[in-house]
Amino acid sequence: MTKPVSRAVVEAFYKAYAVRDCGRIGGFLADDVAWTVSGPVDVLSFCGTHIGKAAVLDMLDRKTRQLFEVIKSELYTLLLDGDQVSALTRLTAKRQEDGRMISYRLAHFSRFRDGKIVEN
């Protein structure tokens, strides 16, 4: 069994995630992280599973920025249970294609190991 993750670590991750600070986000990712984004791949081309820190950071930075500019990411609910975390957020963004504003909820289910995300 792994050690529980601290609330301070998780909150620090979500502060970096909210502003898409990939320099800081990288410090919260295990080298072997597996990050899955569920959704319509024909609309959000970055959906799928990304393996490894470099692939996840590329998805969060370059691939998402090709489609939209994040305006705001709000954390609504955060639940911690040992090494597992559930979070409910709302993302507001502007589509690069036409400038249209979009807003949707995101549910994250993460597992941490030694203070780093290994699964999302």
C-alpha atoms as an extended CHARMM CRD file, in Angstrom:
* protein
*
       120  EXT
         1         1  MET       CA              0.0000000000        0.0000000000        0.0000000000  PROA      1               0.0000000000
         2         2  THR       CA              1.2930000000        3.4320000000       -0.8710000000  PROA      2               0.0000000000
         3         3  LYS       CA              1.4010000000        6.4570000000        1.4090000000  PROA      3               0.0000000000
         4         4  PRO       CA             -1.5230000000        8.8740000000        1.4490000000  PROA      4               0.0000000000
         5         5  VAL       CA             -1.0710000000       12.0400000000       -0.5740000000  PROA      5               0.0000000000
         6         6  SER       CA             -1.3150000000       15.2850000000        1.3770000000  PROA      6               0.0000000000
         7         7  ARG       CA             -4.0230000000       17.8440000000        0.6960000000  PROA      7               0.0000000000
         8         8  ALA       CA             -1.2900000000       20.4950000000        0.3530000000  PROA      8               0.0000000000
         9         9  VAL       CA              0.3160000000       18.5870000000       -2.5450000000  PROA      9               0.0000000000
        10        10  VAL       CA             -3.0200000000       18.0910000000       -4.3230000000  PROA      10              0.0000000000
        11        11  GLU       CA             -4.0510000000       21.7270000000       -3.8820000000  PROA      11              0.0000000000
        12        12  ALA       CA             -0.6590000000       22.8910000000       -5.1730000000  PROA      12              0.0000000000
        13        13  PHE       CA             -1.1050000000       20.6810000000       -8.2460000000  PROA      13              0.0000000000
        14        14  TYR       CA             -4.5520000000       22.1420000000       -8.9810000000  PROA      14              0.0000000000
        15        15  LYS       CA             -3.2250000000       25.6960000000       -8.6230000000  PROA      15              0.0000000000
        16        16  ALA       CA             -0.6250000000       24.9340000000      -11.2990000000  PROA      16              0.0000000000
        17        17  TYR       CA             -3.1920000000       23.0710000000      -13.4080000000  PROA      17              0.0000000000
        18        18  ALA       CA             -5.6590000000       25.9730000000      -13.2550000000  PROA      18              0.0000000000
        19        19  VAL       CA             -3.2030000000       28.2650000000      -15.0450000000  PROA      19              0.0000000000
        20        20  ARG       CA             -1.6450000000       25.4660000000      -17.1660000000  PROA      20              0.0000000000
        21        21  ASP       CA              1.8220000000       26.1250000000      -15.7360000000  PROA      21              0.0000000000
        22        22  CYS       CA              3.4960000000       23.0980000000      -17.3010000000  PROA      22              0.0000000000
        23        23  GLY       CA              6.7850000000       23.8730000000      -15.5570000000  PROA      23              0.0000000000
        24        24  ARG       CA              5.1090000000       23.4080000000      -12.1830000000  PROA      24              0.0000000000
        25        25  ILE       CA              2.7180000000       20.6550000000      -13.3610000000  PROA      25              0.0000000000
        26        26  GLY       CA              5.6990000000       18.5250000000      -14.4110000000  PROA      26              0.0000000000
        27        27  GLY       CA              6.8840000000       18.3980000000      -10.8110000000  PROA      27              0.0000000000
        28        28  PHE       CA              3.6360000000       16.6520000000       -9.8380000000  PROA      28              0.0000000000
        29        29  LEU       CA              3.8190000000       13.9550000000      -12.5410000000  PROA      29              0.0000000000
        30        30  ALA       CA              5.5410000000       10.5930000000      -12.1460000000  PROA      30              0.0000000000
        31        31  ASP       CA              7.8060000000        9.6800000000      -15.0570000000  PROA      31              0.0000000000
        32        32  ASP       CA              5.4980000000        6.7480000000      -15.8980000000  PROA      32              0.0000000000
        33        33  VAL       CA              2.2100000000        8.6590000000      -15.5140000000  PROA      33              0.0000000000
        34        34  ALA       CA             -0.8000000000        7.4440000000      -17.5150000000  PROA      34              0.0000000000
        35        35  TRP       CA             -3.2830000000       10.2700000000      -18.1930000000  PROA      35              0.0000000000
        36        36  THR       CA             -6.5600000000        9.4720000000      -19.9500000000  PROA      36              0.0000000000
        37        37  VAL       CA             -8.8470000000       12.1320000000      -21.3860000000  PROA      37              0.0000000000
        38        38  SER       CA            -12.3220000000       10.8430000000      -22.1950000000  PROA      38              0.0000000000
        39        39  GLY       CA            -14.3450000000       12.6600000000      -24.7830000000  PROA      39              0.0000000000
        40        40  PRO       CA            -15.1980000000       12.9780000000      -28.4520000000  PROA      40              0.0000000000
        41        41  VAL       CA            -11.8760000000       12.6570000000      -30.2890000000  PROA      41              0.0000000000
        42        42  ASP       CA            -13.4440000000       14.1890000000      -33.4270000000  PROA      42              0.0000000000
        43        43  VAL       CA            -14.0220000000       17.4000000000      -31.4240000000  PROA      43              0.0000000000
        44        44  LEU       CA            -11.1460000000       17.2160000000      -28.9280000000  PROA      44              0.0000000000
        45        45  SER       CA             -8.2480000000       15.5940000000      -30.7590000000  PROA      45              0.0000000000
        46        46  PHE       CA             -6.1860000000       15.2560000000      -27.5640000000  PROA      46              0.0000000000
        47        47  CYS       CA             -8.6050000000       12.6870000000      -26.0730000000  PROA      47              0.0000000000
        48        48  GLY       CA             -7.1160000000        9.2780000000      -25.3730000000  PROA      48              0.0000000000
        49        49  THR       CA             -4.4190000000        7.9300000000      -23.0870000000  PROA      49              0.0000000000
        50        50  HSD       CA             -1.0580000000        9.6750000000      -22.8250000000  PROA      50              0.0000000000
        51        51  ILE       CA              1.7970000000        7.6930000000      -21.2680000000  PROA      51              0.0000000000
        52        52  GLY       CA              4.8180000000        9.3460000000      -19.6690000000  PROA      52              0.0000000000
        53        53  LYS       CA              5.5040000000       12.8100000000      -18.3230000000  PROA      53              0.0000000000
        54        54  ALA       CA              6.6040000000       14.2620000000      -21.6780000000  PROA      54              0.0000000000
        55        55  ALA       CA              3.4610000000       13.0330000000      -23.4640000000  PROA      55              0.0000000000
        56        56  VAL       CA              1.1590000000       14.3970000000      -20.7510000000  PROA      56              0.0000000000
        57        57  LEU       CA              2.8590000000       17.7900000000      -20.7160000000  PROA      57              0.0000000000
        58        58  ASP       CA              2.6940000000       17.9510000000      -24.5180000000  PROA      58              0.0000000000
        59        59  MET       CA             -1.0290000000       17.1980000000      -24.3900000000  PROA      59              0.0000000000
        60        60  LEU       CA             -1.7080000000       19.7860000000      -21.6730000000  PROA      60              0.0000000000
        61        61  ASP       CA              0.3670000000       22.4450000000      -23.3940000000  PROA      61              0.0000000000
        62        62  ARG       CA              0.7090000000       22.1630000000      -27.1700000000  PROA      62              0.0000000000
        63        63  LYS       CA             -2.1970000000       19.8840000000      -28.1150000000  PROA      63              0.0000000000
        64        64  THR       CA             -4.8580000000       21.6370000000      -26.0540000000  PROA      64              0.0000000000
        65        65  ARG       CA             -3.6050000000       25.1130000000      -27.0260000000  PROA      65              0.0000000000
        66        66  GLN       CA             -4.0660000000       24.2070000000      -30.6890000000  PROA      66              0.0000000000
        67        67  LEU       CA             -7.7970000000       23.8780000000      -30.0020000000  PROA      67              0.0000000000
        68        68  PHE       CA             -8.5050000000       26.4430000000      -27.3030000000  PROA      68              0.0000000000
        69        69  GLU       CA             -7.1450000000       29.0090000000      -24.9080000000  PROA      69              0.0000000000
        70        70  VAL       CA             -7.9770000000       28.2510000000      -21.2800000000  PROA      70              0.0000000000
        71        71  ILE       CA             -9.6350000000       31.2950000000      -19.7150000000  PROA      71              0.0000000000
        72        72  LYS       CA            -10.4000000000       29.7940000000      -16.3170000000  PROA      72              0.0000000000
        73        73  SER       CA            -10.2530000000       26.4730000000      -14.5050000000  PROA      73              0.0000000000
        74        74  GLU       CA            -12.1890000000       26.3520000000      -11.2630000000  PROA      74              0.0000000000
        75        75  LEU       CA            -11.8670000000       23.6200000000       -8.6420000000  PROA      75              0.0000000000
        76        76  TYR       CA            -15.2610000000       22.9010000000       -7.0610000000  PROA      76              0.0000000000
        77        77  THR       CA            -14.8440000000       19.6910000000       -5.1140000000  PROA      77              0.0000000000
        78        78  LEU       CA            -11.7970000000       17.8210000000       -3.8930000000  PROA      78              0.0000000000
        79        79  LEU       CA            -11.9230000000       14.4420000000       -2.1250000000  PROA      79              0.0000000000
        80        80  LEU       CA             -8.8580000000       12.5780000000       -0.8690000000  PROA      80              0.0000000000
        81        81  ASP       CA             -8.7700000000        8.9400000000        0.2200000000  PROA      81              0.0000000000
        82        82  GLY       CA             -5.2620000000        7.6740000000        0.8530000000  PROA      82              0.0000000000
        83        83  ASP       CA             -3.3850000000        7.8330000000       -2.4480000000  PROA      83              0.0000000000
        84        84  GLN       CA             -6.5370000000        8.4970000000       -4.4900000000  PROA      84              0.0000000000
        85        85  VAL       CA             -8.0590000000       11.8680000000       -5.3500000000  PROA      85              0.0000000000
        86        86  SER       CA            -11.3200000000       12.8910000000       -6.9850000000  PROA      86              0.0000000000
        87        87  ALA       CA            -11.8390000000       16.4340000000       -8.2140000000  PROA      87              0.0000000000
        88        88  LEU       CA            -14.6480000000       18.2360000000       -9.9660000000  PROA      88              0.0000000000
        89        89  THR       CA            -13.6390000000       21.3060000000      -11.9850000000  PROA      89              0.0000000000
        90        90  ARG       CA            -15.1440000000       23.6280000000      -14.5670000000  PROA      90              0.0000000000
        91        91  LEU       CA            -13.0930000000       24.7030000000      -17.5630000000  PROA      91              0.0000000000
        92        92  THR       CA            -13.8900000000       27.8700000000      -19.4770000000  PROA      92              0.0000000000
        93        93  ALA       CA            -12.0080000000       28.3710000000      -22.7210000000  PROA      93              0.0000000000
        94        94  LYS       CA            -12.0540000000       30.1650000000      -26.0700000000  PROA      94              0.0000000000
        95        95  ARG       CA            -11.9140000000       28.0460000000      -29.2150000000  PROA      95              0.0000000000
        96        96  GLN       CA             -8.9900000000       28.9310000000      -31.4830000000  PROA      96              0.0000000000
        97        97  GLU       CA            -11.0150000000       28.1260000000      -34.6010000000  PROA      97              0.0000000000
        98        98  ASP       CA            -13.7560000000       30.7230000000      -34.1780000000  PROA      98              0.0000000000
        99        99  GLY       CA            -13.2840000000       32.5030000000      -30.8280000000  PROA      99              0.0000000000
       100       100  ARG       CA            -16.4210000000       30.8850000000      -29.4190000000  PROA      100             0.0000000000
       101       101  MET       CA            -16.4880000000       30.4670000000      -25.6370000000  PROA      101             0.0000000000
       102       102  ILE       CA            -16.9890000000       26.9780000000      -24.2390000000  PROA      102             0.0000000000
       103       103  SER       CA            -17.4820000000       25.8050000000      -20.6830000000  PROA      103             0.0000000000
       104       104  TYR       CA            -17.7140000000       22.2710000000      -19.3550000000  PROA      104             0.0000000000
       105       105  ARG       CA            -17.2270000000       20.2390000000      -16.2050000000  PROA      105             0.0000000000
       106       106  LEU       CA            -14.3150000000       17.8800000000      -15.7590000000  PROA      106             0.0000000000
       107       107  ALA       CA            -14.0820000000       15.0090000000      -13.2980000000  PROA      107             0.0000000000
       108       108  HSD       CA            -10.5700000000       13.8830000000      -12.4070000000  PROA      108             0.0000000000
       109       109  PHE       CA             -9.8660000000       10.5790000000      -10.6910000000  PROA      109             0.0000000000
       110       110  SER       CA             -6.1840000000       10.3770000000       -9.8220000000  PROA      110             0.0000000000
       111       111  ARG       CA             -3.8270000000        8.0670000000       -8.0050000000  PROA      111             0.0000000000
       112       112  PHE       CA             -0.6410000000        9.3570000000       -6.4300000000  PROA      112             0.0000000000
       113       113  ARG       CA              2.6200000000        7.6270000000       -5.5480000000  PROA      113             0.0000000000
       114       114  ASP       CA              5.2080000000        9.4430000000       -3.4440000000  PROA      114             0.0000000000
       115       115  GLY       CA              3.4070000000       12.7720000000       -3.9770000000  PROA      115             0.0000000000
       116       116  LYS       CA              3.2470000000       12.4240000000       -7.7850000000  PROA      116             0.0000000000
       117       117  ILE       CA              0.3740000000       11.5620000000      -10.0990000000  PROA      117             0.0000000000
       118       118  VAL       CA              0.7200000000        8.0880000000      -11.6150000000  PROA      118             0.0000000000
       119       119  GLU       CA             -2.8000000000        7.7890000000      -13.0340000000  PROA      119             0.0000000000
       120       120  ASN       CA             -5.4420000000       10.2900000000      -14.0350000000  PROA      120             0.0000000000
